[in-house]
């Protein structure tokens, strides 16, 4: 089974209402007077980080990618739980974990450690508190909304290539991405839909369109990219952890952001790129096979 098939099978299991039908990146739980936002991401050596990579950077990225999911919900991090496979570079991993938790102002709640003879797999669960309810989701984009992104896409791709090729220049966007927590909290009261861009703009926009039962029309020339001569690669590569969101057409985003398109009635394709329909998500971004 690939990732899409497995998630489809999971949706047939008894689901908690807070799971949002597994159609979002987080679970949302109302407990007492608080609304908690919970997410979990895992990383595997050779797939999510390069063999021999500094484990301090791996720890940072493990924290940042999970907190990015909280950012897309406008949540404030409360703490994290870690699942760690012991191995080479554990001292560096601990140093990077300290740096990330200190930088984001959140603490370690606990977790588990194991040993393994196979590839290292690391997991982290992040728990946050919603700063605005209803908590934003992928599924709220409305016809007539404008579509925005924060930041610039493609920097992580260039950083990965520099690290892989040993040039040593400009790798930070890949090794130590930033979770847009303050931006997400500022946007949460205004957006109709929001998610982070982890698997590529085109694939994540395709997913938002499907969840919202609309079509998203993107103007590629409006998208800020780190490598204009490789525009399509920048739109597909992912790992940038910027925010993709929709706003009513008459609203202005409260943070720096770029309008890249609009929300249209659901047509025969969920996604239109420069007017051309894209009806199949295959090849649009990163998917676990």
C-alpha positions as CSV (number, residue, x, y, z in Angstrom):
1,X,0.0,0.0,0.0
2,X,1.2,3.5,-0.7
3,X,0.6,6.5,1.6
4,X,-2.7,7.4,-0.1
5,X,-4.1,3.9,0.1
6,X,-3.1,3.4,3.7
7,X,-4.7,6.7,4.8
8,X,-7.9,5.8,3.0
9,X,-7.9,2.5,4.9
10,X,-7.4,4.3,8.2
11,X,-10.5,6.4,7.5
12,X,-12.6,3.2,7.7
13,X,-11.5,2.6,11.3
14,X,-13.4,4.1,14.3
15,X,-12.3,7.7,14.3
16,X,-12.4,10.2,17.1
17,X,-14.4,13.3,16.2
18,X,-11.2,15.3,16.8
19,X,-9.4,13.5,14.0
20,X,-11.3,15.6,11.4
21,X,-11.8,12.6,9.2
22,X,-8.0,12.4,8.8
23,X,-8.4,15.1,6.2
24,X,-6.2,17.5,8.0
25,X,-2.6,17.6,9.5
26,X,-3.7,17.7,13.1
27,X,-6.3,16.5,15.6
28,X,-8.4,19.1,17.4
29,X,-9.7,18.2,20.9
30,X,-11.9,20.4,23.1
31,X,-11.2,19.8,26.7
32,X,-12.8,22.0,29.3
33,X,-12.3,25.6,28.3
34,X,-9.3,24.8,26.0
35,X,-9.0,23.6,22.5
36,X,-5.9,21.4,22.0
37,X,-4.2,20.8,18.7
38,X,-2.1,17.6,18.4
39,X,0.1,16.4,15.5
40,X,2.7,13.7,14.9
41,X,5.4,13.4,12.3
42,X,8.2,10.9,11.7
43,X,11.5,11.1,9.9
44,X,13.6,8.2,8.4
45,X,17.3,8.2,7.7
46,X,18.0,8.2,4.0
47,X,14.6,9.5,3.1
48,X,14.1,12.6,5.3
49,X,17.8,13.3,6.1
50,X,21.0,12.4,4.4
51,X,23.3,9.7,5.8
52,X,26.0,11.4,7.8
53,X,24.1,14.6,8.2
54,X,24.6,16.5,11.5
55,X,22.1,15.0,13.9
56,X,21.7,18.4,15.6
57,X,20.1,19.6,12.4
58,X,17.9,16.4,12.2
59,X,16.6,17.1,15.7
60,X,15.8,20.8,14.8
61,X,14.0,19.7,11.7
62,X,12.0,17.1,13.6
63,X,10.7,19.8,16.0
64,X,10.2,22.4,13.3
65,X,8.2,20.2,11.0
66,X,5.7,19.3,13.7
67,X,5.4,22.8,15.0
68,X,4.7,23.9,11.4
69,X,1.5,21.8,11.5
70,X,0.6,23.7,14.7
71,X,1.4,27.0,12.9
72,X,-1.1,26.1,10.2
73,X,-3.8,25.9,12.9
74,X,-2.8,29.2,14.6
75,X,-1.8,27.1,17.7
76,X,0.7,28.0,20.5
77,X,3.0,25.0,21.3
78,X,2.7,23.6,24.8
79,X,5.2,20.7,24.6
80,X,6.5,17.7,22.6
81,X,6.8,13.9,23.1
82,X,9.7,12.2,21.3
83,X,10.2,8.7,19.9
84,X,13.9,8.1,19.5
85,X,16.0,5.3,18.1
86,X,19.4,5.3,19.7
87,X,22.4,5.5,17.4
88,X,25.4,7.5,16.2
89,X,25.3,11.2,16.9
90,X,23.0,11.1,19.8
91,X,24.9,13.8,21.6
92,X,24.5,16.1,18.6
93,X,20.8,15.2,18.4
94,X,20.3,16.3,22.0
95,X,22.1,19.6,21.3
96,X,19.9,20.3,18.3
97,X,16.8,19.3,20.3
98,X,17.8,21.7,23.0
99,X,18.3,24.5,20.5
100,X,14.9,24.0,18.8
101,X,12.9,23.7,22.0
102,X,14.6,26.8,23.4
103,X,14.1,28.8,20.2
104,X,10.4,28.0,20.0
105,X,9.8,28.4,23.7
106,X,8.4,24.9,24.3
107,X,9.4,22.0,26.5
108,X,9.9,18.3,26.4
109,X,7.0,16.3,27.9
110,X,8.5,12.9,27.6
111,X,8.5,10.0,25.1
112,X,10.3,6.8,24.5
113,X,13.7,5.5,23.4
114,X,14.5,2.2,21.6
115,X,17.3,0.5,19.7
116,X,17.2,-1.0,16.3
117,X,19.5,-2.7,13.7
118,X,17.6,-1.2,10.8
119,X,17.3,2.3,9.5
120,X,16.8,5.0,12.1
121,X,13.3,6.3,12.4
122,X,12.5,9.2,14.7
123,X,9.1,10.5,15.7
124,X,7.7,13.5,17.5
125,X,4.3,14.5,18.8
126,X,3.6,18.2,19.3
127,X,0.8,19.5,21.5
128,X,-0.5,23.0,21.1
129,X,-3.3,25.3,22.4
130,X,-5.5,26.9,19.8
131,X,-5.3,30.7,19.9
132,X,-8.5,31.1,17.9
133,X,-11.6,29.0,17.4
134,X,-12.8,27.6,15.1
135,X,-9.4,26.2,14.4
136,X,-8.5,26.7,10.7
137,X,-8.5,23.7,8.5
138,X,-7.8,22.7,4.9
139,X,-11.5,22.5,4.1
140,X,-12.8,26.0,4.4
141,X,-11.8,27.8,1.2
142,X,-14.7,29.7,-0.3
143,X,-15.4,30.6,-3.9
144,X,-14.1,34.1,-4.6
145,X,-11.4,33.9,-2.0
146,X,-7.9,35.0,-2.8
147,X,-5.1,32.4,-2.4
148,X,-1.8,33.4,-0.6
149,X,1.5,32.0,0.5
150,X,4.1,33.3,3.0
151,X,7.7,33.5,2.1
152,X,9.5,32.1,-0.9
153,X,9.5,28.5,-2.3
154,X,12.4,26.4,-3.5
155,X,15.1,27.4,-0.9
156,X,14.9,24.0,0.8
157,X,15.4,22.3,-2.6
158,X,18.6,24.3,-3.2
159,X,19.7,23.7,0.4
160,X,19.3,19.9,-0.1
161,X,21.2,19.9,-3.3
162,X,24.0,22.0,-1.8
163,X,24.3,19.6,1.2
164,X,24.1,16.5,-1.0
165,X,26.8,17.8,-3.4
166,X,29.0,19.1,-0.6
167,X,29.1,22.7,-1.7
168,X,28.4,23.8,1.9
169,X,26.6,27.0,0.9
170,X,23.0,28.0,1.7
171,X,21.8,24.7,3.3
172,X,20.0,26.3,6.3
173,X,16.5,26.4,4.6
174,X,16.7,22.6,4.3
175,X,18.6,21.7,7.5
176,X,16.9,24.1,9.9
177,X,13.5,25.2,8.5
178,X,11.3,27.6,10.4
179,X,7.8,27.0,11.6
180,X,5.6,30.1,10.9
181,X,4.0,30.1,14.4
182,X,3.5,33.9,14.8
183,X,2.2,34.2,11.3
184,X,-0.2,31.3,11.8
185,X,-1.6,32.9,15.0
186,X,-2.0,36.2,13.3
187,X,-3.8,34.6,10.3
188,X,-6.1,32.2,12.2
189,X,-8.9,34.7,12.9
190,X,-9.1,35.7,9.2
191,X,-8.4,32.8,7.0
192,X,-11.1,30.5,5.5
193,X,-8.5,27.7,5.0
194,X,-4.9,27.2,5.8
195,X,-2.2,24.5,5.7
196,X,1.6,24.4,5.6
197,X,3.5,23.6,2.4
198,X,5.5,20.4,3.3
199,X,5.0,18.2,0.2
200,X,5.1,20.9,-2.5
201,X,2.8,23.8,-3.3
202,X,1.0,22.1,-6.2
203,X,0.3,18.9,-4.3
204,X,-0.7,20.7,-1.1
205,X,-3.0,23.1,-3.1
206,X,-4.5,20.0,-4.8
207,X,-5.3,18.6,-1.3
208,X,-6.7,21.9,-0.1
209,X,-9.0,22.1,-3.1
210,X,-10.2,18.6,-2.6
211,X,-10.9,19.1,1.1
212,X,-12.7,22.4,0.4
213,X,-14.6,21.0,-2.6
214,X,-13.5,23.9,-4.8
215,X,-10.9,24.5,-7.6
216,X,-7.8,26.5,-6.9
217,X,-6.4,28.6,-9.8
218,X,-2.7,29.4,-9.4
219,X,-0.7,31.9,-11.5
220,X,2.9,30.5,-11.4
221,X,4.5,33.8,-12.3
222,X,3.0,35.3,-9.1
223,X,4.7,32.7,-6.8
224,X,8.0,33.9,-5.2
225,X,10.7,31.3,-5.8
226,X,14.3,31.0,-4.9
227,X,15.3,29.7,-8.4
228,X,13.2,31.4,-11.1
229,X,15.0,29.3,-13.8
230,X,13.6,26.2,-12.1
231,X,10.1,27.4,-11.4
232,X,8.2,24.1,-11.7
233,X,10.8,22.3,-9.5
234,X,10.2,25.0,-6.8
235,X,6.4,24.5,-7.0
236,X,6.8,20.7,-6.5
237,X,9.7,20.1,-4.3
238,X,8.3,20.9,-0.8
239,X,10.1,21.1,2.5
240,X,9.7,24.9,2.7
241,X,7.1,24.9,5.5
242,X,5.5,28.1,4.4
243,X,1.8,28.7,4.9
244,X,-0.8,28.4,2.1
245,X,-4.1,30.1,2.9
246,X,-7.2,31.6,1.5
247,X,-8.8,34.9,2.5
248,X,-11.9,36.8,1.4
249,X,-11.1,38.8,-1.7
250,X,-11.7,42.1,0.2
251,X,-9.4,41.2,3.1
252,X,-5.7,42.1,3.5
253,X,-3.4,39.6,5.2
254,X,-2.1,40.8,8.5
255,X,1.4,39.6,7.7
256,X,3.7,39.8,4.7
257,X,2.3,37.3,2.1
258,X,1.9,37.0,-1.7
259,X,-1.4,36.5,-3.6
260,X,-0.8,33.6,-6.0
261,X,-4.3,32.9,-7.3
262,X,-7.9,32.5,-6.4
263,X,-10.6,30.1,-5.3
264,X,-13.1,29.1,-8.0
265,X,-16.2,26.9,-8.2
266,X,-15.4,23.2,-8.3
267,X,-14.8,22.2,-11.9
268,X,-13.6,19.1,-13.6
269,X,-10.1,19.6,-12.1
270,X,-9.2,20.6,-8.5
271,X,-6.2,22.6,-9.6
272,X,-5.5,25.0,-12.5
273,X,-2.0,26.2,-13.1
274,X,-1.8,29.1,-15.5
275,X,-5.2,28.2,-16.8
276,X,-4.3,24.6,-17.5
277,X,-6.3,21.9,-15.5
278,X,-4.6,19.4,-13.3
279,X,-6.9,16.5,-12.5
280,X,-4.3,14.0,-11.2
281,X,-2.1,14.6,-8.2
282,X,0.6,12.2,-9.5
283,X,3.9,13.9,-9.8
284,X,2.8,17.2,-8.2
285,X,4.9,16.7,-5.0
286,X,6.3,14.3,-2.5
287,X,4.3,11.2,-1.6
288,X,5.5,8.1,0.4
289,X,5.2,5.1,-1.9
